[in-house]
Amino acid sequence: MRYCEFGGKKVSVIAMGTSDFGGTCPAAEGMRFMDAYCGLGGNFIDTARCYGDFAGRRDGESEKVVGKWMADRGNRSELFLSTKGGHPRLDDMHTGRLSRAEILDDLAGSLEDLRTDYVDIYWLHRDDLSRPVGDVMETLTGIVESGRAKLVGVSNWTAARIREANAYAASHGLHPLDANQPQFSLARQMWVEDDTRVQVGREDWMMHRETGMPLVAFSSQAKGFFTKLYAEGLEKLSKKGRERFDYPENMAIYERILALSAETGLSVTAIAMAWVTCQPFPVFAIAGASRMEHVLSIGEICDCTITPEQRDRLFSYE
């Protein structure tokens, strides 16, 4: 397992994603996945207030699984624990939930369900552009000062908004945003059904390179697009998968992956993950799992690296 410094801790480069725990992934299975992940040396668990029961819209289902697992194993202090709040209601995605009261209420529920008094990093899951960024930074600073989160970050915020937030924090003596959690993968997602998501573009990438801010990538394997393309062929991909990723740019990247695989002996999956985690700034990749073999592959692909030249040969923002 490969590690990188994050907030003063040695943290595994691949995080265990838990979005389906307590929902389509039953609690007992999710706990087995986390056991296996930690057995490989992993220590980064990522969850969110809205994860778990997307159909029933009950908050905290994934967090409850993670919380019970940590309590049963007695391993909270060994983990880098990450959760998110401030997500819009799933039936009203364009109404923001970033008031001080909403953020603090979500955090209180998360800590209760996780059975802990702090998280290593607390993220705001979406932005609300109608809300002044200063209000949000005041709230996040209070969370850090209270000890309920060691670090704070945002997910699905643009580079411009992150720069604005940290400029405000610097000029007002507040705690800055420590990290960013956007959609980031080697495959470009061309069709996005959720327009509140932020996928890394050149401006976002340049911000990370200039500032050195850690990036935690969700959808880091693009729903396994390149892996499935290699194993099954394009015709076997789902209609949604083709709509999202079947574009000339991605097919050209795929040909370059095959060439690099022949050159290095690395698998298609390992190369796609290495491109994400071998950027010129710290990157941690969230990897979900629906089967145990997905979890067990994390140790192997996490250890794989590529050179900057190989990375940029696949795709470069410069």
C-alpha positions as CSV (number, residue, x, y, z in Angstrom):
1,M,0.0,0.0,0.0
2,R,1.3,3.4,-1.0
3,Y,1.0,6.3,1.4
4,C,1.1,10.1,1.3
5,E,1.1,12.8,4.0
6,F,-2.3,14.4,4.6
7,G,-2.9,16.7,7.4
8,G,0.2,15.5,9.3
9,K,-0.8,11.8,9.0
10,K,0.5,9.0,6.8
11,V,-2.6,8.2,4.7
12,S,-3.1,5.4,2.1
13,V,-3.3,6.8,-1.4
14,I,-6.5,4.8,-2.2
15,A,-9.5,5.4,0.1
16,M,-12.3,3.0,0.8
17,G,-15.5,4.4,-0.7
18,T,-18.7,3.5,1.2
19,S,-21.4,5.2,-0.8
20,D,-23.6,2.0,-1.0
21,F,-23.0,0.7,2.5
22,G,-26.2,0.3,4.3
23,G,-28.1,0.3,1.0
24,T,-27.4,-1.9,-2.0
25,C,-24.4,-3.1,-0.1
26,P,-25.6,-4.7,3.2
27,A,-24.0,-3.7,6.4
28,A,-22.3,-7.0,7.0
29,E,-20.7,-7.0,3.6
30,G,-19.6,-3.4,3.9
31,M,-17.8,-4.4,7.1
32,R,-16.1,-7.3,5.4
33,F,-14.9,-5.0,2.7
34,M,-13.5,-2.5,5.3
35,D,-11.8,-5.4,7.1
36,A,-10.1,-6.6,3.9
37,Y,-9.1,-3.0,2.9
38,C,-7.5,-2.4,6.3
39,G,-5.8,-5.8,6.1
40,L,-4.1,-4.6,2.9
41,G,-2.8,-1.6,4.9
42,G,-5.5,0.9,4.0
43,N,-6.5,3.5,6.5
44,F,-8.6,6.1,4.6
45,I,-12.4,5.7,4.9
46,D,-14.6,8.1,3.0
47,T,-18.4,8.4,3.6
48,A,-21.1,11.1,3.6
49,R,-24.3,12.1,5.3
50,C,-26.4,11.2,2.3
51,Y,-24.7,7.9,1.5
52,G,-26.4,4.5,1.9
53,D,-30.1,4.8,1.2
54,F,-30.4,6.9,-1.9
55,A,-33.9,5.4,-2.6
56,G,-35.4,5.9,0.8
57,R,-33.6,9.2,1.4
58,R,-32.7,8.4,5.0
59,D,-29.6,10.2,6.1
60,G,-26.6,8.4,7.7
61,E,-27.1,4.8,6.6
62,S,-23.5,4.5,5.4
63,E,-22.2,6.4,8.4
64,K,-24.0,4.0,10.7
65,V,-22.3,1.0,9.1
66,V,-18.8,2.7,9.4
67,G,-19.6,3.8,13.0
68,K,-20.6,0.3,14.2
69,W,-17.6,-1.2,12.4
70,M,-15.2,1.2,14.1
71,A,-16.8,0.6,17.5
72,D,-16.7,-3.2,17.1
73,R,-13.1,-3.2,15.9
74,G,-11.9,-0.4,18.2
75,N,-9.8,1.1,15.4
76,R,-11.0,4.7,15.2
77,S,-7.6,6.1,16.1
78,E,-5.9,4.1,13.4
79,L,-8.0,5.6,10.6
80,F,-8.2,8.8,8.5
81,L,-12.0,9.3,8.6
82,S,-13.7,11.5,6.0
83,T,-17.3,12.5,5.8
84,K,-19.4,15.1,3.9
85,G,-22.4,17.2,4.7
86,G,-24.4,20.1,3.2
87,H,-25.7,18.0,0.3
88,P,-29.0,19.3,-1.2
89,R,-32.0,17.1,-0.8
90,L,-32.0,14.5,-3.5
91,D,-35.4,15.6,-4.8
92,D,-34.3,19.2,-5.0
93,M,-30.6,19.3,-6.1
94,H,-30.5,23.0,-6.9
95,T,-31.6,24.3,-3.5
96,G,-28.4,24.7,-1.5
97,R,-28.0,23.6,2.1
98,L,-25.0,25.6,3.4
99,S,-26.5,27.7,6.1
100,R,-24.6,27.6,9.4
101,A,-27.5,25.7,10.9
102,E,-27.7,23.1,8.1
103,I,-24.0,22.5,8.1
104,L,-23.8,22.1,11.9
105,D,-26.9,19.9,12.0
106,D,-25.4,17.5,9.3
107,L,-22.1,17.4,11.2
108,A,-23.8,16.6,14.5
109,G,-25.8,13.7,12.9
110,S,-22.6,12.4,11.2
111,L,-20.6,12.4,14.5
112,E,-23.5,10.6,16.3
113,D,-23.8,7.9,13.6
114,L,-20.1,7.5,13.2
115,R,-19.8,7.1,17.0
116,T,-16.9,9.6,17.2
117,D,-16.3,13.1,18.5
118,Y,-14.3,14.2,15.5
119,V,-13.5,13.4,11.8
120,D,-10.1,13.9,10.2
121,I,-11.6,15.9,7.4
122,Y,-15.1,17.3,6.9
123,W,-16.3,18.2,3.4
124,L,-19.1,20.3,2.1
125,H,-20.7,18.0,-0.5
126,R,-22.0,20.7,-2.9
127,D,-21.7,24.4,-3.3
128,D,-24.4,27.1,-3.0
129,L,-23.4,30.0,-5.2
130,S,-26.1,32.2,-3.8
131,R,-24.4,32.1,-0.4
132,P,-21.5,34.4,0.4
133,V,-18.3,32.4,0.7
134,G,-17.4,34.3,3.8
135,D,-20.4,32.9,5.7
136,V,-19.3,29.3,4.8
137,M,-15.7,29.9,5.8
138,E,-16.8,31.3,9.2
139,T,-18.8,28.2,9.9
140,L,-16.0,25.8,8.8
141,T,-13.4,27.7,10.9
142,G,-15.7,27.2,13.9
143,I,-15.9,23.5,13.3
144,V,-12.1,23.2,13.2
145,E,-11.6,25.4,16.3
146,S,-14.1,23.2,18.2
147,G,-12.1,20.1,17.4
148,R,-14.9,18.3,15.5
149,A,-12.8,18.2,12.4
150,K,-9.1,18.4,12.0
151,L,-9.3,19.5,8.4
152,V,-12.0,20.9,6.1
153,G,-12.6,20.7,2.4
154,V,-15.2,21.0,-0.3
155,S,-16.6,18.7,-3.0
156,N,-18.0,19.8,-6.3
157,W,-16.7,23.4,-6.0
158,T,-15.1,25.2,-8.9
159,A,-11.5,26.3,-8.7
160,A,-12.7,29.9,-8.8
161,R,-14.9,29.4,-5.8
162,I,-12.1,27.6,-3.9
163,R,-9.7,30.5,-4.6
164,E,-12.3,33.0,-3.4
165,A,-12.9,31.0,-0.2
166,N,-9.2,30.8,0.6
167,A,-8.5,34.4,-0.2
168,Y,-11.4,35.3,2.2
169,A,-9.9,33.1,4.9
170,A,-6.4,34.5,4.5
171,S,-7.7,38.1,4.7
172,H,-9.9,37.4,7.7
173,G,-7.7,35.1,9.8
174,L,-9.8,32.1,9.2
175,H,-9.0,28.4,8.6
176,P,-8.5,27.7,4.9
177,L,-9.9,24.9,2.8
178,D,-7.4,22.1,3.2
179,A,-8.4,19.9,0.3
180,N,-10.7,19.4,-2.7
181,Q,-12.9,16.4,-3.6
182,P,-13.9,16.6,-7.3
183,Q,-14.6,14.1,-10.0
184,F,-11.2,13.1,-11.4
185,S,-10.3,10.2,-13.7
186,L,-8.3,9.5,-16.8
187,A,-11.6,9.0,-18.8
188,R,-13.4,12.3,-19.6
189,Q,-17.1,12.1,-18.7
190,M,-18.8,13.9,-21.6
191,W,-22.4,13.5,-20.6
192,V,-23.2,14.3,-17.0
193,E,-26.7,13.7,-15.7
194,D,-26.0,15.7,-12.5
195,D,-25.0,19.3,-13.3
196,T,-24.1,20.0,-9.7
197,R,-21.0,17.8,-10.0
198,V,-17.6,19.4,-10.8
199,Q,-15.2,17.4,-13.0
200,V,-11.6,18.5,-13.0
201,G,-10.8,20.7,-15.9
202,R,-7.6,22.6,-16.8
203,E,-8.4,25.5,-14.4
204,D,-8.9,23.1,-11.5
205,W,-5.8,21.1,-12.3
206,M,-3.7,24.3,-12.6
207,M,-5.0,25.5,-9.2
208,H,-3.9,22.2,-7.5
209,R,-0.5,22.4,-9.2
210,E,0.1,26.0,-8.2
211,T,-1.1,25.6,-4.6
212,G,-0.2,22.0,-3.8
213,M,-3.7,21.5,-2.3
214,P,-4.4,17.8,-1.9
215,L,-7.1,16.4,-4.3
216,V,-9.3,13.5,-3.3
217,A,-10.8,12.0,-6.4
218,F,-14.3,10.5,-6.6
219,S,-15.3,8.4,-9.6
220,S,-11.5,7.9,-9.9
221,Q,-12.0,4.8,-12.2
222,A,-14.8,6.4,-14.3
223,K,-17.2,3.5,-13.3
224,G,-14.5,1.1,-14.5
225,F,-14.8,2.3,-18.1
226,F,-11.3,1.4,-19.4
227,T,-11.3,-1.9,-17.4
228,K,-14.7,-3.0,-18.8
229,L,-13.7,-1.8,-22.3
230,Y,-10.6,-4.1,-22.1
231,A,-12.4,-7.1,-20.6
232,E,-15.7,-7.0,-22.5
233,G,-15.5,-4.7,-25.4
234,L,-17.5,-1.6,-26.2
235,E,-20.6,-3.4,-27.2
236,K,-20.9,-5.0,-23.7
237,L,-20.9,-1.6,-21.9
238,S,-24.2,-0.4,-20.5
239,K,-26.1,2.3,-22.4
240,K,-25.4,4.8,-19.6
241,G,-21.7,3.9,-19.7
242,R,-21.5,4.5,-23.4
243,E,-23.4,7.8,-23.1
244,R,-21.0,9.0,-20.4
245,F,-17.6,7.8,-21.9
246,D,-17.8,6.5,-25.5
247,Y,-16.2,9.5,-27.2
248,P,-13.2,9.7,-29.5
249,E,-11.1,11.4,-26.9
250,N,-11.5,8.5,-24.5
251,M,-11.0,5.9,-27.2
252,A,-7.7,7.6,-28.1
253,I,-6.6,7.6,-24.5
254,Y,-7.5,3.9,-24.4
255,E,-5.2,3.1,-27.2
256,R,-2.4,4.9,-25.4
257,I,-3.2,2.9,-22.2
258,L,-2.8,-0.3,-24.2
259,A,0.6,0.8,-25.6
260,L,1.8,1.7,-22.1
261,S,0.5,-1.6,-20.7
262,A,2.6,-3.4,-23.4
263,E,5.6,-1.3,-22.5
264,T,5.4,-1.6,-18.7
265,G,3.5,-4.8,-18.0
266,L,1.0,-2.9,-15.9
267,S,-2.7,-3.7,-16.2
268,V,-5.2,-1.3,-17.8
269,T,-6.8,-0.8,-14.3
270,A,-3.4,-0.1,-12.7
271,I,-2.5,2.4,-15.3
272,A,-5.8,4.3,-15.1
273,M,-5.4,4.5,-11.3
274,A,-1.7,5.4,-11.5
275,W,-2.5,8.3,-13.8
276,V,-4.8,9.7,-11.1
277,T,-2.5,9.3,-8.2
278,C,0.8,10.2,-9.9
279,Q,0.0,13.9,-10.5
280,P,2.4,16.8,-9.5
281,F,0.4,17.4,-6.3
282,P,-1.0,15.0,-3.7
283,V,-3.9,12.9,-5.0
284,F,-5.9,10.3,-3.1
285,A,-8.4,8.2,-5.0
286,I,-11.6,6.9,-3.6
287,A,-12.3,3.3,-4.8
288,G,-15.7,1.8,-4.2
289,A,-16.4,-1.9,-4.4
290,S,-19.3,-4.2,-5.1
291,R,-17.4,-7.4,-4.8
292,M,-14.5,-8.6,-2.6
293,E,-12.2,-9.0,-5.6
294,H,-12.5,-5.3,-6.2
295,V,-11.3,-4.6,-2.6
296,L,-8.4,-7.1,-2.9
297,S,-7.2,-5.5,-6.1
298,I,-6.6,-2.2,-4.2
299,G,-3.3,-3.3,-2.7
300,E,-1.9,-4.2,-6.1
301,I,-3.1,-1.2,-8.1
302,C,-2.2,1.2,-5.2
303,D,1.5,0.3,-5.4
304,C,1.7,0.9,-9.2
305,T,3.3,4.2,-10.3
306,I,4.1,5.7,-13.7
307,T,6.6,8.4,-14.6
308,P,5.6,12.0,-15.3
309,E,6.4,11.4,-19.0
310,Q,4.2,8.3,-19.1
311,R,1.4,10.2,-17.3
312,D,1.5,13.1,-19.7
313,R,1.7,10.8,-22.7
314,L,-1.7,9.4,-21.6
315,F,-3.3,12.8,-21.1
316,S,-2.0,16.2,-19.9
317,Y,-3.8,19.4,-19.0
318,E,-0.7,21.5,-20.0
